[in-house]
Amino acid sequence: MFVHPRDPYHRLDVLPSSRQLWISLDGELLAESASAIALFESNLPTRWYLPRDDVHAHLVPVDTVTRCGYKGAAAYYSVQLAAGGIVENLVWSYPQPFDEARRIADRLCFLNERVDIEVDGELQARPATAYSRGIRSED
């Protein structure tokens, strides 16, 4: 057992997308992509995993690690904003995800509870989840 027992009713779908995404924070464009991977997971908002080349933000690696019984261990990054300041633990990646999530390997995902995401020009509402206040380290 990696973190917790797996729920047989928990679903994870990982699908390529050609939709145009723009990710920004306080007016600063952090990423844009037309080749994201959409990850649909029970009880969570859609997570968009982007190729590293599509991320413009200055990423700062941090020691935060979280573990998911469905995806594996995630490494985190903080974002250094051009206007100054750092947003802690805003981006994560799964360097070696479990088989069912292998398509997201080494892609980057922004915490959509804390950034603005436009999909095909339409601003998405920020979801309210347990992660709305950020991610805490789980060593």
C-alpha positions in Angstrom: 0.0 0.0 0.0 1.5 3.3 -1.1 -0.6 5.9 0.8 -4.1 4.5 1.5 -6.3 1.6 0.3 -7.5 2.1 -3.2 -11.2 2.7 -3.6 -12.7 0.3 -6.3 -15.2 3.1 -7.3 -12.5 5.8 -7.7 -12.0 6.6 -11.4 -9.0 8.1 -13.2 -9.2 9.1 -16.9 -6.2 10.6 -18.6 -7.0 12.1 -22.1 -5.0 14.1 -24.6 -6.6 17.5 -25.5 -6.1 20.0 -28.3 -8.0 22.7 -26.5 -6.1 26.0 -26.1 -5.2 26.7 -22.5 -3.9 29.9 -20.9 -2.9 29.9 -17.3 -2.3 33.2 -15.5 -2.1 34.8 -12.1 -2.7 38.4 -11.3 -2.5 39.2 -15.1 0.8 37.4 -15.6 0.8 34.7 -18.2 2.3 31.6 -16.7 1.7 29.0 -19.4 -0.1 28.4 -22.6 -0.7 25.1 -24.4 -2.6 23.4 -27.2 -1.3 20.0 -26.2 -2.3 19.5 -22.6 -3.4 16.2 -21.0 -6.7 16.4 -19.1 -6.8 14.3 -16.0 -10.3 13.5 -14.7 -10.4 12.1 -11.2 -13.3 11.3 -9.0 -14.3 14.2 -6.7 -11.6 16.6 -8.1 -11.7 19.3 -10.8 -10.2 18.6 -14.2 -6.4 18.9 -13.9 -4.5 20.0 -16.9 -1.0 18.6 -17.4 1.2 20.7 -19.7 4.5 19.9 -21.5 7.3 21.7 -19.8 8.1 23.8 -22.9 4.6 25.3 -22.7 5.2 26.8 -19.2 6.7 30.3 -19.2 6.7 30.7 -15.4 10.0 30.7 -13.5 9.7 27.5 -11.5 11.6 27.1 -8.2 11.9 23.4 -7.0 10.9 22.9 -3.4 11.1 19.9 -1.0 7.3 19.4 -0.9 6.2 15.8 -1.9 2.7 14.4 -1.9 1.6 10.9 -2.5 -1.4 9.6 -4.3 -2.5 6.0 -4.3 -3.7 6.4 -7.9 -0.9 8.5 -9.5 2.2 8.1 -7.4 4.6 10.7 -5.8 4.4 14.3 -6.9 7.3 16.8 -6.8 6.4 20.5 -6.4 7.6 23.9 -7.6 6.9 27.4 -6.4 6.5 30.2 -9.0 8.6 33.3 -9.0 6.3 36.1 -10.3 7.8 38.8 -12.6 6.2 41.5 -10.5 8.0 40.0 -7.4 7.0 37.5 -4.8 6.9 33.8 -4.8 3.7 31.6 -4.8 4.5 28.5 -2.9 3.7 25.0 -4.1 1.7 26.2 -7.1 2.9 23.5 -9.7 3.5 19.8 -9.4 4.7 17.0 -11.6 4.8 13.2 -11.4 8.3 12.1 -12.5 7.3 8.4 -12.4 3.5 8.0 -12.2 1.8 4.7 -11.8 0.9 2.9 -15.0 -2.7 4.2 -15.2 -1.4 7.8 -15.2 1.8 7.3 -17.3 0.7 9.9 -19.9 1.3 12.7 -17.3 4.9 11.7 -16.6 7.1 14.8 -16.3 4.3 17.2 -17.3 3.4 20.2 -15.2 0.1 20.9 -13.5 -1.0 24.2 -11.9 -3.2 24.2 -8.9 -6.4 25.5 -10.6 -7.8 26.5 -7.3 -5.2 29.4 -7.2 -4.7 30.4 -10.8 -6.8 31.7 -13.7 -7.4 29.1 -16.4 -8.9 29.9 -19.8 -10.0 27.1 -22.0 -10.6 28.0 -25.6 -10.9 31.7 -24.5 -13.4 31.0 -21.7 -12.3 31.8 -18.2 -13.0 28.8 -15.9 -14.3 29.3 -12.3 -11.7 28.6 -9.6 -13.0 25.4 -7.9 -13.3 25.3 -4.1 -11.6 22.1 -2.8 -9.5 21.1 0.1 -6.6 22.5 -1.9 -7.9 26.0 -2.2 -5.5 27.3 0.4 -2.6 25.4 -1.1 -0.7 22.2 -0.7 1.1 21.0 2.4 4.1 18.7 2.4 3.5 15.1 3.2 6.9 13.5 3.8 
